[in-house]
């Protein structure tokens, strides 16, 4: 598993979920697109979502649009805010033409592999412009559990928090798995970003599509990545799949206190924290997206 370092500004816009204040018995989520996590800048109309839903334990739950925030689509699911919950959405494909001066920035932002760069060099030598068809895939974990660690079969691109099987805390080892069409995706570059830092941590998935890391800061996090490849149906065009996985990390001290309280009530749950180590990181995402989902 390689660590990927980049010193260049990023350019691709990601789409992710964020939990919102909710009435009793419901969970409200904001789904929006932004240039730099955690700030949403634009929303997406619900009619452009080809997949959306939630799962709590073994129960499948509908995820219903309920309105618009200034920069995001609001959706709700009927479930206790304390229940383990995973929710997801996938957009329909969108088309974009990318300006020549943005392509190198785009490659740096997504850590495009040599094969992609070589394919573009050959296209450019043939005088082709950049035409791309992209889709967005977003997932969020709230109060993670073992049941939530399963992939979502209907998602064309999925990122799964496989462990821990409880809300993670700082310094605790995290394990993710990335899948494309249900199959583990090896050698795929992903970035782990925190709401509390302008720096991200890059990794590449191993042969089984997995990455492992310990989150050094509490708060909201997102795992992000973009799978870019030449279109299978048209050698003159590109296809990409953006994927995000949002989740929270508790401060280790708060997690330990909570675990002690649970233990006093007879639970066998134990804190499993380790010292955090800061991994080399990349600068914050800049402007000029190659593809931006706008509300229509």
URDA-V610720 format. One line per field, one symbol per residue. psi: psi as a letter, one per 20 degrees, with the letter a starting at -180 (. if undefined). A space follows every 10 residues. Layout:
# URDA-V610720
psi = ???
This chain:
# URDA-V610720
psi = oqppqpjqqr hpprprqpqr pqrpjqppqp orqrhopkoq hqapphijoi pqarpocipp pqoppiaprh kqppqqqoqq iiqpppqrqp rrqqqqppqh iighggghhj lprhhghghh ghghhjjqro pqoqqppqqq ppmqrhhiiq rohiphpqpp ohqrkrpqrp ippqpqppqp kippoqkppq ppqqijqjqr pqrqqahjjq qpqppiqraq qppqqpoprp phioijrqpq oppqoqrqpq qhghggghhg gghhjjqjpq qmqrpqppqq rqrqpaamqh pppqp.
